[in-house]
Amino acid sequence: MLKIRNLVGGYTNTPIINGVDFEISKGEFFVLLGPNGSGKSTIFKLITGQLPCQKGEISINDKSLSSFSKLEKAKKVAVLSQEVQISFDYTVEEIISLGRFPHQKGLFKTLSVEDKEVIEEVMEITKVKQYRDTQFRMISGGEKQRVLLAKVLAQQPEVLLLDEPTNHLDIKHTFQMLDLLKEWQQTKGLTIFAILHDLNVAALYADRIALLHKGSFLDVGDVDTLRKESQLETVYEVKVNAQSHPTVPKPQLLMTPNHSKTKSELLNFDTSFSITKNDQFIHVQFESPLRTISNGVIGEGIQWLKHFCNFHVEKHYNGSNPKQDLQKWMEKYEIPFEQSVAMMTAVRLEDVVIVTKQIEDIKVIAVVTAGTGNAVDITNSSLSQSHEKVGTINSMVFIDAHFTDGALVNGFMSATEAKVKALHDLNVKDPETNTMATSTSTDALLLAVTQQGKETQYAGSGTVVGKVIGQTVYEATHKAVQKYFHRLQK
Ligand SMILES: Nc1ncnc2c1ncn2[C@@H]1O[C@H](COP(=O)(O)OP(=O)(O)OP(=O)(O)O)[C@@H](O)[C@H]1O
């Protein structure tokens, strides 16, 4: 559709753009990325004709752009650039109507019924109808941006060239504008070439991106190109961490600031937390957030969290929305649930077991409540739904170390293996099958790590840290299950 071959150009004899090649297919959303001064606007101006090309060829459907008449070009290509100057006192509707100019026929160009319909449609979708009779100069920067988008959409182009179209827009209007463009791309086959600054926004909307570095393309590809951290670090000179969006299968980038923790900010593990214990809840609170992995009802996944709670529920608790219940209870006790992991148990909280262990310089604390009324052999195929008994094992494991996310997963496995061993040694059985239990049906586990000291990449059973986790969790689980057995006998 839009083909750029060997584009060379700039402002003087020394070119800024040094031979750029790319092709955008019909209906594709292509985004140009690059740091300040890399040449994005210069490429844009060379394509739109604001700057003459020193070399190269720009064509649409294999026809050179320079061979199009001005009117023909305006029917094919619409441009929304940074440098729009509206000097007259036009109303919003008049500005948008200008977009219909290339489509108007006859000597005295007047708006046809079709023109008016298109203008109404674009005003509707860009949500500017309410300002239709307002002078353009009287509306805000963001509103102006939406009006100018309405104008280029009214042009009904095949190709849309956009230079930072979301400049001036707040988050809501940025997403609204890009959703709208995406919809036109998908329903009307609109081809889009856009300069965007925000890498994360680009990752969510672009079909392909090009990364511009000092006037040349360093890489072109789908949005997963943005997962190449070292490439981004070279271009932007910031530390980048590529992650995945939690609900959309697209990369998202996290930037790490250069400033690191000062010595005074380092946590003294032994004195950095407090534990509140009563009949209703156990609450472990740290001074600073810990890197946490958990399957808690609240605070699931991998996050940085400060509060770790285990709430007592009645034996027959069968809430339809445990998350909501927990939030309610936490609000009551003024524990911020957005910064917490929260689990629930019917086990008596006074039977909690806390075990601390240190091997070499790695310190681990395990806080475990246990009941085995719902003990299950995971290899047993029957799916019993009975939760009538007091029986769940909730484990909180705090570690003074520095784990990668992989080590967190390793540590989660190590803690689970240790729990299974404790159940085995205590001869806990699945009542349905009378075989060895591997867990209870509703166990919860969290691992929270201070992220201090040397980085640990593995925390499995073959490592010292894995062993400390294993031994601490084993001892705490073993004692907690024994306490549960003693209570049953009372
Ligand atoms: N009008 C101009 N005259 C001379 N040089 C210019 C002009 N405009 C830009 N340049 C130079 O061209 C280079 C590329 O600038 P350009 O505006 O294309 O970068 P950009 O990637 O769009 O940057 P930004 O993200 O800051 O908008 C820069 O070194 C800049 O100083």
The ligand as an SDF file (V2000), in Angstrom:
LIG
                    3D

 31 33  0  0  0  0  0  0  0  0999 V2000
   13.8240   22.8510   11.2680 N   0  0  0  0  0  0  0  0  0  0  0  0
   14.9640   22.2320   11.5120 C   0  0  0  0  0  0  0  0  0  0  0  0
   16.1330   22.7070   11.0410 N   0  0  0  0  0  0  0  0  0  0  0  0
   17.2990   22.0690   11.2490 C   0  0  0  0  0  0  0  0  0  0  0  0
   17.4050   20.9140   11.9610 N   0  0  0  0  0  0  0  0  0  0  0  0
   16.2780   20.4020   12.4710 C   0  0  0  0  0  0  0  0  0  0  0  0
   15.0040   21.0270   12.2760 C   0  0  0  0  0  0  0  0  0  0  0  0
   14.0710   20.2670   12.9080 N   0  0  0  0  0  0  0  0  0  0  0  0
   14.7330   19.2250   13.4740 C   0  0  0  0  0  0  0  0  0  0  0  0
   16.0340   19.2970   13.2120 N   0  0  0  0  0  0  0  0  0  0  0  0
   17.0680   18.3300   13.6470 C   0  0  0  0  0  0  0  0  0  0  0  0
   16.8000   17.0760   13.0750 O   0  0  0  0  0  0  0  0  0  0  0  0
   17.0670   16.0320   13.9970 C   0  0  0  0  0  0  0  0  0  0  0  0
   15.8530   15.1390   14.0900 C   0  0  0  0  0  0  0  0  0  0  0  0
   14.7720   15.9100   14.5730 O   0  0  0  0  0  0  0  0  0  0  0  0
   13.2800   15.3850   14.5560 P   0  0  0  0  0  0  0  0  0  0  0  0
   12.4070   16.5560   14.8780 O   0  0  0  0  0  0  0  0  0  0  0  0
   13.0240   14.6700   13.2850 O   0  0  0  0  0  0  0  0  0  0  0  0
   13.3380   14.3430   15.7540 O   0  0  0  0  0  0  0  0  0  0  0  0
   12.1500   13.5580   16.4700 P   0  0  0  0  0  0  0  0  0  0  0  0
   12.5550   12.1320   16.5090 O   0  0  0  0  0  0  0  0  0  0  0  0
   10.8520   13.8910   15.8150 O   0  0  0  0  0  0  0  0  0  0  0  0
   12.2400   14.1880   17.9230 O   0  0  0  0  0  0  0  0  0  0  0  0
   11.1140   14.4990   19.0290 P   0  0  0  0  0  0  0  0  0  0  0  0
   10.7950   13.1960   19.6640 O   0  0  0  0  0  0  0  0  0  0  0  0
   11.8650   15.3840   19.9630 O   0  0  0  0  0  0  0  0  0  0  0  0
    9.9700   15.1660   18.3380 O   0  0  0  0  0  0  0  0  0  0  0  0
   17.4410   16.7050   15.3060 C   0  0  0  0  0  0  0  0  0  0  0  0
   18.8310   16.6530   15.4470 O   0  0  0  0  0  0  0  0  0  0  0  0
   16.9960   18.1250   15.1310 C   0  0  0  0  0  0  0  0  0  0  0  0
   17.8390   19.0200   15.8040 O   0  0  0  0  0  0  0  0  0  0  0  0
  1  2  1  0
  2  3  1  0
  2  7  2  0
  3  4  2  0
  4  5  1  0
  5  6  2  0
  6  7  1  0
  6 10  1  0
  7  8  1  0
  8  9  2  0
  9 10  1  0
 10 11  1  0
 11 12  1  0
 11 30  1  0
 12 13  1  0
 13 14  1  0
 13 28  1  0
 14 15  1  0
 15 16  1  0
 16 17  2  0
 16 18  1  0
 16 19  1  0
 19 20  1  0
 20 21  2  0
 20 22  1  0
 20 23  1  0
 23 24  1  0
 24 25  2  0
 24 26  1  0
 24 27  1  0
 28 29  1  0
 28 30  1  0
 30 31  1  0
M  END
$$$$
